[in-house]
Amino acid sequence: FIPTAEADALFNKGAHFQLLHQMDAALVFYRQALEIYKTLLGEKHVNAAKSYIGIGTIMQEKGRYSESLVAFQQALAINQELFGENHALTATSYQGYGTALRRNKQYDQALVALNKGLEIRKQLLGENHPETADSFESVSLVLRDKGRFDDALIGFGKALSIRKRVLGDNHTDLSIAYTNVGVILEAKGQLDEALRQYQSAAEIDERLLGENHVNTARSRNCMGLLLHKKGLYDEALKVYAKTYKIFEQELGKNHPETTMTRKHMLLAQQRKNYI
């Protein structure tokens, strides 16, 4: 009998429901697993850290960014104490913690944390690894938020090249890479090229995940926003209607992505009525 068998089973259920995008159920199982791990193994154990990472990831998906930050901070502290700075789990913790800082608009602190994670991954995994690509993307997201678009485009371009080389042309991570490049091109005013990047992302997500998946909706929503910006309100409204329905069903009507899409629908309709 393995003392942590119950906690392990609960954690695995949490991961399973997270993959199904049933975030409320996943959160319940991750929290239950965490409490058992803490009781049996102590608060500073790697299994507690991985539970905090699971909880932090769910909180981000639910738009509860302050709670996500707390969870990732706890995971980072545990992994730093157990493994030191130069370890893969510490890099993963920096990745989650830095992303949570970005979500909370603490951009300078986020950049420090994410660059630490990137350097660890480059040293341990090399430049041509999917997790290194993750770190390039995360750093570039902060650079984008800080308005450093040229620097961000370089990082996103590196991530896209890594993903194409390692994963091929038919993987959901490639969709994320196309979207990130599209966002920067859009910010630089290269709207037609940005739209092509968004379309590539949406086609991958729809093919691999289905048209009603939340990630497909996110890719389509980028297209809708760009069509809106170009004054193509009818086309934008068609996209918004589909993505809003998916966000409401999968994330809930009060999630930031749902409410923002509803706002964009109203704005597009108002602009269309003025024409």
C-alpha positions as CSV (number, residue, x, y, z in Angstrom):
1,F,0.0,0.0,0.0
2,I,1.3,3.4,-1.0
3,P,0.5,6.0,1.7
4,T,-0.1,8.7,-0.9
5,A,-2.2,6.6,-3.3
6,E,-5.4,8.4,-2.5
7,A,-3.8,11.8,-3.1
8,D,-2.1,10.6,-6.3
9,A,-5.5,9.4,-7.6
10,L,-7.1,12.8,-6.7
11,F,-4.3,14.7,-8.4
12,N,-4.6,12.5,-11.5
13,K,-8.4,13.2,-11.6
14,G,-7.6,16.9,-11.3
15,A,-5.3,16.7,-14.3
16,H,-7.9,14.7,-16.2
17,F,-10.7,17.2,-15.7
18,Q,-8.3,20.0,-16.5
19,L,-7.6,18.4,-19.9
20,L,-11.4,18.3,-20.4
21,H,-11.5,22.0,-19.4
22,Q,-13.8,21.2,-16.5
23,M,-11.9,23.7,-14.3
24,D,-14.2,23.7,-11.2
25,A,-14.0,19.9,-10.9
26,A,-10.2,20.0,-11.5
27,L,-9.7,22.6,-8.8
28,V,-11.6,20.5,-6.2
29,F,-9.4,17.4,-6.8
30,Y,-6.2,19.4,-6.8
31,R,-7.1,21.0,-3.5
32,Q,-8.0,17.7,-2.0
33,A,-4.8,16.1,-3.2
34,L,-2.8,19.1,-1.7
35,E,-4.3,18.7,1.7
36,I,-3.4,15.0,1.9
37,Y,0.1,15.6,0.6
38,K,0.7,18.3,3.2
39,T,-0.7,16.0,6.0
40,L,1.4,12.9,5.0
41,L,4.5,14.5,3.5
42,G,4.7,17.9,4.9
43,E,4.2,21.4,3.4
44,K,7.6,21.4,1.7
45,H,7.4,18.4,-0.5
46,V,7.5,18.2,-4.3
47,N,4.0,16.7,-4.5
48,A,2.7,19.7,-2.6
49,A,4.5,22.0,-5.1
50,K,3.0,20.2,-8.1
51,S,-0.5,20.6,-6.5
52,Y,0.1,24.3,-6.1
53,I,1.1,24.5,-9.7
54,G,-2.1,22.7,-10.7
55,I,-4.2,25.1,-8.6
56,G,-2.3,28.1,-9.9
57,T,-3.0,27.0,-13.5
58,I,-6.7,26.6,-12.9
59,M,-6.9,30.0,-11.2
60,Q,-5.4,31.6,-14.2
61,E,-7.9,29.9,-16.5
62,K,-10.7,31.1,-14.3
63,G,-9.4,34.7,-14.4
64,R,-8.6,34.7,-10.6
65,Y,-5.1,36.0,-11.1
66,S,-4.3,37.1,-7.6
67,E,-5.0,33.6,-6.2
68,S,-3.0,32.2,-9.1
69,L,0.0,34.3,-8.1
70,V,-0.1,33.0,-4.5
71,A,-0.2,29.4,-5.6
72,F,2.7,29.7,-8.0
73,Q,4.7,31.6,-5.4
74,Q,4.3,28.8,-2.9
75,A,5.3,26.2,-5.6
76,L,8.4,28.3,-6.4
77,A,9.5,28.6,-2.8
78,I,9.2,24.8,-2.3
79,N,11.1,23.8,-5.4
80,Q,13.8,26.4,-4.8
81,E,14.4,25.0,-1.3
82,L,14.3,21.3,-2.4
83,F,16.2,21.5,-5.7
84,G,18.0,24.9,-5.9
85,E,17.9,27.3,-8.8
86,N,19.3,25.0,-11.6
87,H,16.5,22.4,-11.8
88,A,13.7,21.8,-14.3
89,L,11.0,22.0,-11.6
90,T,12.3,25.4,-10.4
91,A,12.2,26.6,-14.0
92,T,8.6,25.4,-14.3
93,S,7.8,27.3,-11.1
94,Y,9.4,30.5,-12.4
95,Q,7.3,30.1,-15.6
96,G,4.1,29.9,-13.7
97,Y,5.0,32.6,-11.2
98,G,6.2,35.0,-13.9
99,T,3.0,34.4,-15.9
100,A,0.9,35.1,-12.8
101,L,2.9,38.3,-12.2
102,R,2.2,39.4,-15.8
103,R,-1.5,38.7,-15.4
104,N,-1.4,40.9,-12.3
105,K,0.3,43.7,-14.4
106,Q,3.6,43.4,-12.4
107,Y,5.6,43.5,-15.6
108,D,9.1,44.2,-14.4
109,Q,9.0,41.5,-11.7
110,A,7.4,39.1,-14.3
111,L,10.3,39.7,-16.7
112,V,12.9,38.9,-14.0
113,A,11.2,35.6,-13.1
114,L,10.5,34.5,-16.7
115,N,14.1,35.3,-17.8
116,K,15.4,33.2,-14.9
117,G,13.2,30.3,-16.1
118,L,14.3,30.8,-19.7
119,E,18.0,30.7,-18.7
120,I,17.5,27.5,-16.7
121,R,15.7,25.8,-19.5
122,K,18.3,26.8,-22.1
123,Q,21.0,25.4,-19.9
124,L,19.3,22.2,-19.1
125,L,17.3,21.5,-22.2
126,G,19.0,23.4,-25.0
127,E,17.5,26.0,-27.3
128,N,15.5,23.6,-29.5
129,H,13.1,22.2,-26.9
130,P,9.4,22.9,-26.5
131,E,9.7,24.0,-22.9
132,T,12.4,26.5,-24.0
133,A,10.0,27.7,-26.6
134,D,7.4,28.2,-23.8
135,S,9.8,30.4,-22.0
136,F,10.7,32.5,-25.1
137,E,6.9,33.0,-25.6
138,S,6.3,34.0,-21.9
139,V,9.2,36.5,-21.9
140,S,7.9,38.0,-25.2
141,L,4.4,38.4,-23.8
142,V,5.8,40.7,-21.1
143,L,7.8,42.6,-23.7
144,R,4.7,43.0,-25.7
145,D,2.7,44.3,-22.7
146,K,5.5,46.8,-22.1
147,G,5.3,48.0,-25.7
148,R,8.6,46.5,-26.8
149,F,7.2,45.1,-30.0
150,D,10.4,44.5,-31.9
151,D,12.0,42.6,-29.1
152,A,8.8,40.6,-28.6
153,L,8.6,39.7,-32.2
154,I,12.2,38.3,-32.1
155,G,11.2,36.0,-29.1
156,F,8.0,34.9,-30.7
157,G,9.8,34.2,-33.9
158,K,12.3,32.0,-32.1
159,A,9.5,30.1,-30.4
160,L,7.6,29.5,-33.7
161,S,10.8,28.2,-35.3
162,I,11.4,25.8,-32.5
163,R,7.9,24.5,-32.5
164,K,7.9,24.0,-36.3
165,R,11.2,22.1,-36.1
166,V,10.3,20.0,-33.1
167,L,6.6,19.4,-33.4
168,G,5.8,19.8,-37.1
169,D,3.0,21.7,-38.6
170,N,0.1,20.0,-36.8
171,H,0.2,20.7,-33.1
172,T,-1.8,23.0,-30.8
173,D,1.4,24.7,-29.5
174,L,2.1,25.9,-33.1
175,S,-1.3,27.6,-33.0
176,I,-0.2,29.6,-29.9
177,A,3.0,30.6,-31.7
178,Y,1.1,31.8,-34.8
179,T,-1.2,33.8,-32.5
180,N,1.6,35.5,-30.7
181,V,3.3,36.5,-33.9
182,G,0.0,37.8,-35.1
183,V,-0.6,40.0,-32.1
184,I,2.8,41.7,-32.5
185,L,2.2,42.2,-36.3
186,E,-1.2,43.7,-35.5
187,A,0.4,46.1,-32.9
188,K,2.9,47.2,-35.6
189,G,0.1,47.9,-38.0
190,Q,0.7,45.0,-40.3
191,L,-3.0,43.9,-40.2
192,D,-3.2,41.7,-43.3
193,E,-0.2,39.6,-42.3
194,A,-1.5,39.4,-38.7
195,L,-4.8,38.1,-40.0
196,R,-3.0,35.4,-41.9
197,Q,-1.3,34.3,-38.7
198,Y,-4.6,34.2,-36.8
199,Q,-6.2,32.2,-39.5
200,S,-3.4,29.7,-39.4
201,A,-3.8,29.4,-35.6
202,A,-7.6,28.9,-35.8
203,E,-7.3,26.3,-38.5
204,I,-4.9,24.2,-36.4
205,D,-7.1,24.5,-33.3
206,E,-10.3,23.7,-35.1
207,R,-8.7,20.7,-36.8
208,L,-7.2,19.3,-33.6
209,L,-9.6,20.4,-30.9
210,G,-12.9,20.9,-32.6
211,E,-14.8,24.1,-33.4
212,N,-16.4,24.3,-29.9
213,H,-13.2,24.2,-27.9
214,V,-12.3,27.3,-25.8
215,N,-8.8,27.5,-27.5
216,T,-10.5,27.5,-30.9
217,A,-12.7,30.3,-29.7
218,R,-9.7,32.3,-28.6
219,S,-8.0,31.9,-32.0
220,R,-11.2,32.9,-33.7
221,N,-11.7,35.8,-31.4
222,C,-8.3,37.3,-32.5
223,M,-9.6,37.2,-36.0
224,G,-12.9,38.9,-34.9
225,L,-11.0,41.7,-33.1
226,L,-8.9,42.4,-36.2
227,L,-11.9,42.3,-38.5
228,H,-13.5,44.8,-36.1
229,K,-10.4,47.0,-36.3
230,K,-10.5,46.9,-40.1
231,G,-14.1,48.1,-40.0
232,L,-15.5,44.7,-41.3
233,Y,-18.3,44.7,-38.7
234,D,-20.5,42.1,-40.2
235,E,-17.7,39.6,-40.4
236,A,-16.5,40.5,-36.9
237,L,-20.0,40.0,-35.4
238,K,-20.3,36.5,-36.9
239,V,-17.0,35.6,-35.2
240,Y,-18.0,37.2,-31.9
241,A,-21.3,35.4,-31.8
242,K,-19.7,32.0,-32.1
243,T,-16.8,32.7,-29.6
244,Y,-19.1,34.3,-27.1
245,K,-21.3,31.2,-27.0
246,I,-18.3,29.0,-26.4
247,F,-16.8,31.2,-23.7
248,E,-20.1,31.4,-21.9
249,Q,-20.5,27.7,-22.0
250,E,-17.0,26.7,-21.1
251,L,-15.8,29.5,-18.9
252,G,-19.0,31.0,-17.5
253,K,-20.8,34.3,-18.2
254,N,-18.7,36.3,-15.7
255,H,-15.3,35.2,-16.9
256,P,-13.2,38.1,-18.2
257,E,-13.0,36.6,-21.7
258,T,-16.8,36.2,-21.8
259,T,-17.6,39.7,-20.6
260,M,-15.0,41.3,-22.9
261,T,-16.3,39.4,-25.9
262,R,-19.8,40.6,-25.1
263,K,-18.5,44.2,-24.9
264,H,-16.8,43.8,-28.3
265,M,-20.1,42.5,-29.8
266,L,-22.0,45.6,-28.6
267,L,-19.3,47.9,-29.8
268,A,-19.2,46.3,-33.3
269,Q,-23.0,46.5,-33.5
270,Q,-23.0,50.1,-32.6
271,R,-20.3,50.9,-35.1
272,K,-22.2,49.0,-37.8
273,N,-25.4,51.0,-37.0
274,Y,-23.6,54.3,-37.5
275,I,-22.5,53.3,-41.0
